Amino acid sequence: MSSSNYPTLSISVPLYHMLLKMLKETQQMNNIPQCLMQGCEAATSKLLNYCHKTNIFHLAAIVLDPRLKFNYFEELGWSLILISQIKKIIRDKYESQYISVSSQDIEDSIAEPFATNIISRIYKRAHVERQSELDTYSMMPRADPQIDVLEWWRVNEACYSNLAKFARNCLAIPATSIPSKQIFSVSGDMITDKRNKLAEKTV
């Protein structure tokens, strides 16, 4: 979870759920010492606090991880209503920020008569939804668990040009602050009290 060489945000929620499951199984064991039971309860409470702090980027990172996708939520046994809500949130984010609209489409919409414009927008919208990169991506089989996620998106960027931008923004977010802290820790060895100017030749 502290690595800066591969995406970690997409595995943060799965890791929380795995740990919660292990804690629950431990609590259900026979003859468990009271101190261990209390430790499991405290750990469970702490993990649930972190789970409640998740946001759209945690969910989107899971969906845009080709090893997980929406299937992950189904495998957890989440309700269809909750999964539908997650799909809507992610789709709204994708369509509002990552689907590009060409200037030619804008010019055409201005030039068309009002009635024709309304009809054309309906059919254009239907066409866009049928050809949605998010839908196509979701229907494809999941990738092998051992694949390099970033390499997968590099190879498939031509097929999902808009969705790849969404993935790039989500998967680049580290799950913890450790990578950034490591950078500052290393910089302390390079930039000392006597050598503290940030000139290019110094650093």
C-alpha positions as CSV (number, residue, x, y, z in Angstrom):
1,M,0.0,0.0,0.0
2,S,3.0,2.3,0.3
3,S,4.4,1.7,-3.1
4,S,4.7,4.4,-5.7
5,N,5.5,2.0,-8.6
6,Y,2.0,0.7,-9.1
7,P,-1.6,1.9,-8.4
8,T,-2.8,1.3,-4.8
9,L,-6.1,3.1,-4.5
10,S,-8.0,0.4,-6.3
11,I,-7.0,-2.2,-3.8
12,S,-7.6,-0.1,-0.6
13,V,-11.3,-1.0,-0.3
14,P,-10.8,-4.7,-1.1
15,L,-8.0,-4.7,1.5
16,Y,-10.3,-3.2,4.1
17,H,-13.0,-5.7,3.4
18,M,-10.5,-8.6,3.5
19,L,-9.2,-7.4,6.9
20,L,-12.7,-7.0,8.3
21,K,-13.6,-10.5,7.2
22,M,-10.5,-11.9,8.9
23,L,-11.3,-10.0,12.1
24,K,-14.9,-11.3,12.1
25,E,-13.7,-14.9,11.6
26,T,-11.2,-14.5,14.4
27,Q,-14.0,-13.2,16.8
28,Q,-16.1,-16.3,15.9
29,M,-13.3,-18.7,17.0
30,N,-13.8,-20.8,20.1
31,N,-12.0,-20.0,23.3
32,I,-10.6,-16.7,22.0
33,P,-8.8,-14.7,24.8
34,Q,-10.6,-11.6,26.0
35,C,-7.7,-9.4,25.1
36,L,-7.6,-10.7,21.5
37,M,-11.4,-10.2,21.3
38,Q,-11.0,-6.5,22.4
39,G,-8.2,-6.0,20.0
40,C,-10.4,-7.3,17.1
41,E,-13.2,-5.1,18.1
42,A,-10.9,-2.0,18.2
43,A,-9.4,-2.9,14.9
44,T,-12.8,-3.4,13.3
45,S,-14.0,0.0,14.6
46,K,-10.9,1.6,13.2
47,L,-11.3,0.0,9.8
48,L,-14.9,0.9,9.5
49,N,-14.0,4.6,10.2
50,Y,-11.7,4.4,7.2
51,C,-14.3,2.7,5.0
52,H,-16.8,5.5,5.8
53,K,-14.2,8.0,4.4
54,T,-14.1,6.5,1.0
55,N,-15.3,8.6,-1.9
56,I,-16.1,8.4,-5.6
57,F,-12.4,8.0,-6.5
58,H,-12.0,4.9,-4.4
59,L,-15.1,3.4,-6.2
60,A,-14.0,4.6,-9.6
61,A,-10.5,3.2,-9.1
62,I,-12.0,-0.3,-8.4
63,V,-14.2,-0.1,-11.5
64,L,-11.2,1.2,-13.7
65,D,-9.0,-1.6,-12.4
66,P,-9.4,-4.2,-15.2
67,R,-8.9,-7.0,-12.7
68,L,-11.9,-5.9,-10.6
69,K,-14.5,-3.7,-12.4
70,F,-18.1,-3.7,-11.3
71,N,-17.9,-7.4,-10.8
72,Y,-16.1,-6.8,-7.5
73,F,-19.1,-5.3,-5.9
74,E,-21.3,-8.1,-7.1
75,E,-18.9,-10.7,-5.6
76,L,-19.1,-8.9,-2.2
77,G,-22.8,-9.5,-2.3
78,W,-23.7,-5.9,-2.3
79,S,-27.4,-5.2,-3.1
80,L,-28.4,-4.4,-6.7
81,I,-29.7,-1.1,-5.6
82,L,-26.4,-0.1,-4.1
83,I,-24.5,-1.3,-7.1
84,S,-26.9,0.7,-9.4
85,Q,-26.2,3.8,-7.3
86,I,-22.4,3.3,-7.7
87,K,-22.8,2.8,-11.5
88,K,-24.8,6.0,-11.7
89,I,-22.3,8.0,-9.7
90,I,-19.4,6.8,-11.8
91,R,-21.3,7.2,-15.1
92,D,-22.3,10.8,-14.2
93,K,-18.7,11.6,-13.4
94,Y,-17.4,10.0,-16.6
95,E,-20.0,11.6,-18.9
96,S,-19.7,15.1,-17.3
97,Q,-15.9,15.3,-17.3
98,Y,-14.4,12.8,-19.7
99,I,-16.6,12.5,-22.8
100,S,-15.3,15.0,-25.4
101,V,-17.8,16.9,-27.6
102,S,-16.3,18.0,-30.9
103,S,-16.7,21.5,-32.1
104,Q,-18.4,20.1,-35.3
105,D,-21.2,18.7,-33.1
106,I,-21.7,22.1,-31.6
107,E,-21.8,23.9,-34.9
108,D,-24.2,21.3,-36.3
109,S,-26.6,21.8,-33.4
110,I,-26.6,25.6,-33.9
111,A,-27.3,25.3,-37.6
112,E,-30.1,22.7,-37.3
113,P,-33.8,23.9,-37.0
114,F,-35.1,23.6,-33.5
115,A,-37.4,20.6,-34.1
116,T,-34.8,18.7,-36.0
117,N,-32.3,19.6,-33.4
118,I,-34.4,18.0,-30.7
119,I,-34.9,14.8,-32.6
120,S,-31.2,14.6,-33.6
121,R,-30.1,15.1,-30.0
122,I,-32.3,12.2,-28.9
123,Y,-30.8,9.8,-31.5
124,K,-27.3,11.1,-31.0
125,R,-27.7,10.5,-27.3
126,A,-28.9,7.0,-27.9
127,H,-26.0,6.4,-30.3
128,V,-23.5,7.6,-27.7
129,E,-25.0,5.4,-25.0
130,R,-24.9,2.3,-27.2
131,Q,-21.2,3.0,-28.0
132,S,-20.2,4.1,-24.5
133,E,-16.6,3.2,-23.7
134,L,-17.7,2.5,-20.1
135,D,-20.3,0.0,-21.2
136,T,-17.9,-1.7,-23.6
137,Y,-15.2,-1.9,-21.0
138,S,-17.6,-3.2,-18.4
139,M,-18.8,-6.0,-20.6
140,M,-15.3,-7.3,-21.5
141,P,-13.8,-10.1,-19.5
142,R,-11.7,-9.1,-16.5
143,A,-8.0,-9.0,-16.9
144,D,-5.6,-11.5,-15.3
145,P,-4.9,-10.7,-11.6
146,Q,-1.2,-10.6,-12.3
147,I,-1.2,-8.0,-15.1
148,D,0.3,-4.6,-14.8
149,V,-2.7,-2.2,-14.6
150,L,-0.9,0.8,-16.0
151,E,0.5,-1.2,-18.9
152,W,-3.0,-2.6,-19.6
153,W,-4.4,0.9,-20.0
154,R,-1.4,1.9,-22.1
155,V,-2.1,-1.0,-24.5
156,N,-5.9,-0.4,-24.6
157,E,-5.9,3.4,-24.6
158,A,-6.7,3.5,-28.3
159,C,-9.9,1.5,-27.6
160,Y,-10.9,3.6,-24.6
161,S,-9.5,7.0,-25.2
162,N,-11.9,8.9,-23.0
163,L,-12.1,6.3,-20.3
164,A,-8.3,6.0,-20.2
165,K,-8.2,9.7,-19.1
166,F,-10.6,8.9,-16.2
167,A,-8.5,5.9,-15.3
168,R,-5.2,7.9,-15.4
169,N,-6.6,10.5,-13.0
170,C,-8.1,7.9,-10.6
171,L,-5.3,5.3,-10.5
172,A,-2.6,7.9,-10.1
173,I,-4.0,8.8,-6.6
174,P,-2.0,7.0,-3.9
175,A,-4.0,5.0,-1.3
176,T,-1.8,6.5,1.5
177,S,0.4,9.5,2.1
178,I,3.5,7.3,2.6
179,P,4.9,7.8,-0.9
180,S,4.9,11.6,-0.6
181,K,6.4,11.4,2.9
182,Q,9.1,9.2,1.6
183,I,10.0,11.9,-0.9
184,F,10.4,14.5,1.8
185,S,12.3,12.1,3.9
186,V,14.9,11.5,1.2
187,S,15.0,15.2,0.3
188,G,16.2,15.8,3.9
189,D,19.4,13.8,3.2
190,M,20.0,15.8,0.0
191,I,19.2,19.3,1.1
192,T,20.9,19.9,4.4
193,D,21.2,23.1,6.6
194,K,24.4,24.0,4.7
195,R,23.2,23.0,1.3
196,N,19.6,24.3,1.3
197,K,19.3,26.2,-1.9
198,L,17.0,24.6,-4.4
199,A,19.0,25.7,-7.4
200,E,19.1,23.1,-10.2
201,K,22.8,22.5,-9.8
202,T,22.4,22.0,-6.1
203,V,19.7,19.5,-6.2
